[in-house]
Amino acid sequence: MNLEELENKSILLYGKSRAFSSEEFDAQIKSHNISVVKDYSQDVVLVVDGRMMTPYEENSSEELYKKSKESGSGLEFISIDVLEKELASHIDADVLLMSLKLSHDKDRLKSFLQNSMISDELFLKLLKMYSWSGEDFFENDDNRDVSAALILRFYKNIERNHNVQYSTLGLMHLVVQSKDGVLIEAISELEPLVKSLKNDNKDSKHSIITAIATHHQTPEDVLRRFIKDSTPYVQTLVAMRKNCCLDMQQSLYETQSEMVHEALSHNVNLDIEIVVKLLDNPKYAKNIAKNILLNDEIFQMLLEDYKKELAQNESLSPQMQERLVSYHDEDISIALASNEHLSMHVEAELLCEDSHDINYAIYSNPNTSQERLEEAFSNKLNYIALANNENTPIYILEILAKSEDEKVLLGLAKNENTPIEILYQLQLDARFERFVKENKSFGKHIQTQNIGWEV
């Protein structure tokens, strides 16, 4: 349908509007110079089936439809949803926003926010205008209705969790599942949340704030505001983000908070300027050596004092690994052997050390190739490591399940790649029951197969 073609014409509406209030519907219709009538006449060009039609109206609509088909009059029949969607698409956002700003009509604003037909873009603009009156998301009826409308509009698969729109934590779940930075920014600017930024209480609003601070789609402007206005704990979450850029790192460093400085030391993309400032603290320096994305300059800077920590860094190049192996220090070698990015050449060199602890670290390392693990299976001394390794071939895990060694069976109970049938058997043993229940693979199986949840 086309609203322009309906100008200066009459439409017959049975029942009531749905998305728009009666007053707003009349106003929108009037703005397009369309007349709404309740009885059919020759001037009617469109029949609309609305909400709450009476039996009389339903019969009249059906009779008109039959007569139209028989006569070929071309009279069009649509549902109220189609008409309201068209009306909503023709709303002049600027005019509406100005009208609401001048009138301070909170009821009309709320009515639009509850209107499912308006666009998401217009909804978020209107949401910025809404006054929460210094109260929480669900503290009064109006706030509750607007909060529910926000969650209901954007929450995916809400039919599977239909009560989510009635809880403040519903906003946290909405943030977690969202991939829309614009929506996340809009939520971050909601008055009840802004008021809670400096609040240390671990309440539902704190959960929303932390979800925003850690979400990969959160815009940088929001993160900068969190750095400026939030608690040290939230600042630490921003400090550990991979996309925490230099100016944000500098702002975080300037907080002079030990919590924040330690969090920065865990950032894989820590800028060299901040590295230099933090190196005076050995605790921070060790964290940097373990976590930072290494280049030759930073590697050389840390090599003298933090070899063992560097050996744990997963960004080590093969050349850097070779350099560390050359020290022939067992602690450094064990750390390297546990590194999931260990090069095959360095792995072979470490196995030549003929150290039980180094061998254990290699054979429990999920990066170790299955071919190497199959070779290790020939020696019973490696069984515990193999039982713990998620990359161990299934047939070996099945053989190990027949072992009477408690440490081997414990490793299988914790191993997420252990076949479910074996985990069921291990669960029957009181020694391993707790570890099986804590096994994520077993928990997922129980949820999907036994209860039918989707995880």
N, C-alpha and C positions, 0 to 999 in steps of 0.2 A: 504494500500500500504506500501511497505518497500523500503526505499532509498537504502539500501545495495543491493537489488536485481536489482536496476537500474544502478549500477555502470558499466561503459564501454558500456552503451547501449544508444539508441537514443529515445527521446520523441518528439512528435509533439505538438507544442504550437500554438493554434489559439488565436489571439488577444494579449493582454498585461498582465503583472503581475498586481496584485491589491495591496496587503499589502506592498510588497517590491518595491522599485524603480527599474527601468529597469537594472541599473548598479548593484545594490545590488543583484537582482534576478540572474543575470548572474554569479556574483561572488559566490553566494551560490551554484548554480547548478554546477559550475566548480569545487568547492571544493569537490564535491562528484563524480567527473569524469563522469558526465552525459552530453551527447550531446543534444542540442536543435535544432530542424530543423523546417522549415516552410512548407515543402512539404512531403507528405507521401511516404515512401519507405518500402521495406520488412524488413529493420532494425528497424523500429519503433515498440516499444513494449507498448507505452502508448500515448494516445491522451488527451490533456489538453484543456478544453474550458476556455479561459481567459477573461479578461475584454476588452470591446470595440472591439468585433469581428465584422468584416465587413459582409455584407450579403453573400458575396462569401464564407467566412470562415464558416459561420453558415451552409450553404448548403453543403459544403465539409464535415463538421463534421457529419452532419446527414446522408449523403450518406455512409461515412466510417462506421458509426454505423450499418446501415442496412446491408451492405455487411458483416461486421464482424459477425453479428447474423446469417445471412444466411449460411455463410461458416463455422461457428464455429471456427474461427481462434484464439479466446481467447484474442483478442486485448482489452486492458482495456481502459475505458473512465472515466475521472474524471473532476471535476471543479478545477479552479485555487486555490480556497480556501483550498481544501484538500491538494494539493501539497505544498502550502505555509505554511500551519499549520505544515506539516511534516518537512519542511525545518527549520522552526522556532524552532521546538522541538529538532533539532540536532545542534543548534548553541552552540559552545563552549564559554560559558560566559566569562571565564578568558581570552581567546585569544581575544575575541571581545573587552573587556574592556581595555586590554593592547594596542590593535591596536588603539582604539579611543584616549587613553591617549597620545600615542606617536605622533599621526597624528594631534591632535587638530582639527579634521574635524567636525566642528559644524553642517554642513549640514547633514552629514551622521548620526551623533548622533540624530539630530532632526528627521531624517527619521525613525530611529529605534523607537524613542519614539512615533511616530505616527503609528507604525505598530501594528495593533490589534492582530496579530498572536503570538507575543512573549509572554512569560509567565509574570505574574504579578511580580514575583521575579526578573526577568531580567529587567523589566521596572523600578522598584524602584532603582536598582543598577545604571542603566543608568541615571535616574533622578538626582541622587546625583552628577553626573559628569557635568550636564548641568550648564553653566554659564549664569546668568540672566543679566550680564553686568551692575549691579548696578541699574537696572530699575525695574519697577513694573510688576506684573503678566500679565497685558494687555497693557503695555506701548509701546511695539513694536510688529511687526508682528511675530517674532520668539517666543517671550515670550507668546504671545497670543495663538499661535498654540500648544505650549507645555502645557500651562495651560488647554486649551480645551481638549487636549489628556488625561491629568490626570483625569479630571472630567468625560469625556466620558467613560473612561475605568472602573472606580470604582463606578460611581453613579448608584444606583438601580432605576429601572423604569424610566430611563431618557426619554423614549418616552412620558411620561406624563408631562414632564417639559423640553422640548427639547432646550430651550434657556439657561438653567442653566449653560452650559459649556462656556458661553460667558460673565460671570460676576464673579468678585472676590468673591462675596457672594456665588457663587456656591461652592467654596471651603469650606466655613463655613457650608453650608447644607450637603456637602459630609462628613465632620467630624462628624456632628450631627447624621447622619444615619449610620455611619460606626460602625462595631463591631471588627475591625481589628487594634490592637495596633501597628503593624508594619507600616501600612499605615498612621496612625495618627502621628507616630514618623517621618516618611518620610516627611509629610507635615510640621511638626513643624521645620524641618531643612532647608526648602526652604529659599533661600537668602532674598527675599523681606520680608518674615515674621520675620526672625532673625533680620533684620535691624529695624523692627518696635517694637521690644520687649520693648524698653524703651520709646516708643512714647505714650503720653497720649491722642492723638487724637482719638476720638470715630469714627473711620472710619471702612471700611469693613475689613481691616486686623486686627484691634482690635477685631472685632467680631469673626474672625477665632481663634485668640489667646485665647479669653475667652471660646470659644467652646472647645478648646483643654484642657484648664486648668480645666474645669468642667466635661470632659468626663470620664466615669467610666473605659474605656479601655486604657486611656493614661498611657504609661509606666512611672515608677518611675524616670528613667533617664531624661525624658523630664521635669517632675515636678521639679526635682532638678535644672535643667538648668533655668527653669522659676523663681525659687526662687532666683537664683543668678543674673539673667540678666534682669528680667522684672520689670514693675512698681509696686508700692505698691498695686494698685488695683488688679492686676493679682495675686500678692502674697496672698492677702486676699482670693481669690478663692481657691488657693491651701491650705491655712490654714484651711479652713472649710471642706475639703474633709475627709471622714471617713477613708480613707486609708493613711492619712498623718501620716507617722511613726515618731518615736521619733527623729531620726536624722534630719528629715525635720522640725519637730516642733522646734527643737533647733536652726536650721539655721534661721527659720522665727522669732523666739524670738530675736535672735541676731541682726535683722535689726533695732531694737529699734524704729520701727514705731508704733505709737498708733493705726493706722488703722489695722495693721497686728496683733497686740496684741489683739485688740478687736475681730477680726475674729477668732483668736485662742480660745478665751474664749467661742465661740459658738461650738467648735468642740466636738462632742459626744465622741470621743476616745482620748481626751486630756490626755497626760501622767501625772502621779502624779508629776514628776519633774517640769513640766511646770505649773501645777496647783499651786504648792507652790510658784512659782515665780510671778504668776499673782494675788494671793489672796490679796496682799497689796492694790490693787485698788478695791474699793467696786463695781464699775460698772462691772468690769470683773468678780468679785466673784459672782455677781448676775447672770450673763450670764452662768457661769460654773454651778451654782446650778440648773438652769433651764434645761440645755442641756446635761451635761456630763452623760455618762453611769455609773451609780452609783454602788459602792460596799460599804461594811460596813465602810471601812476606810474613804472614801471620804464623805459618808453620815454623819458620826460623826464629821468630820472636818468642815462641813458646817452647821450643825444643829443649833448651838447656835445663829448664826446671820442671817441665810437665810432660815428660815422655810417656809415662803410663797413662795419663789422661788423654794425650793425643792418640794413643793406640786404640782408645775406645771411640774415637771420632769416625763416624761413618762416611765422612767426605774425604778421607785419606786417599790420595792417589796411589797407584802401585809403587811409584818411586818413593813416596813418603813412607809406605809400609816397609820397603826394602831398607830404608835408612834406619828405621826403628828396629828391625830384625838384627841389623848389624851390631847392635849393642850386646846381644846375647844375654839379656837380662830376663830371667824367667817370669817375673811379674809383668814386664812389658810384653813378653811373648804370649802369656795367657790372655792378657787384655786384647791383643791382636787376634788371637785364635777365636775369641768370642765375638769379634766384629763381624756383623752380617754382610759387610762389603769387602771381606777378605779376598784378595786375589788368589787365583789357583796356584800361581807360582810361589807366592809367599806361604800359602798353606802347605805345599810340598816341603818347603824349607823347614817349616815349624815341625812337621812330622818327623823330620830327620833328627830333631833334638832328643827323641826317645824319652819324653817326659810324660808320665801318666796324666798330670794335671793339664798339660798342653793338649794332649790327645783327647782328654775328656771335653775340653772346651771346643775343640774342632768338631768332634762327633756329636755334640749336642747343639751345634750351630746350625740353624735351619737353612743357612746359605750353602752348607756343604752339599756337594752333589750326591745324588743317590748312588752313583757308581762307587764313590768313595765310601759311602755308608755300607754298601754291600760288602766291600772289602773288609771293613771294620768288623762286620758280623762274625768273621772267622775267629775272633778273639773274644772270649767271654768277659774279659776285663772291660770291654766297650759296651756291654749290654745295658748298663744303667743310662749311659749317655744316649744310646740309640732309643731307649724307651721314652726318653724326654724329648726327642727331636721330632718335630712335626713333619719333617721331610723324609723321615725313615719310611721305606717302602712298606705298604700294608702287609705284605706277606711276612715280613720280618716281625712287625708288631704282633701279628697273630701267633707266631712261634714264641715270641717273648711272653705272651699271655699265659703260656703253660709253665712259666718259670715259678719257682718257689721262693725266689729272692724278693723280700719285701720292698727293697729299694727299686727294683725293676718294676714291680707291680704298681708302686706309688707313682713312678714316672708315667706309666700307661694311664693311670687314673687322671693325671693332670693334662696329658697330651690331647689336644683338640682334634688330632687326626686319628686317634684310636677308634676303631670301628665301634658303632653303637652297641652291637651285641656283646662285645667285650666289656664295655662300660656298664652295661646292665648286670653282668656277672660280678664285676668289681664292686658295684654298689651294694651287693648282698653281704660284703665283708665289712664289718664295722670299722676296720682299720682304714678303709679307703672311701667309705660312704660319703663323708663330707667333701672330699676332693672331687669325686665324680659329680656331686651336685653343684660344685663351683665351676665345673668344666663348661665353658660357654657353648661348645658344640653339643653337649648333652642337654643343656638347658634349652637350646634352640630346637632340638629334636622333640623334646617334651611339649614345647609350646605349639609347634606346627603339626605334629603327628597325633598327639594325645588329646590336645585341647582344641586345636584348630585355629589358634591365633596366627595372625600374619605378623612376622617380625622383620 
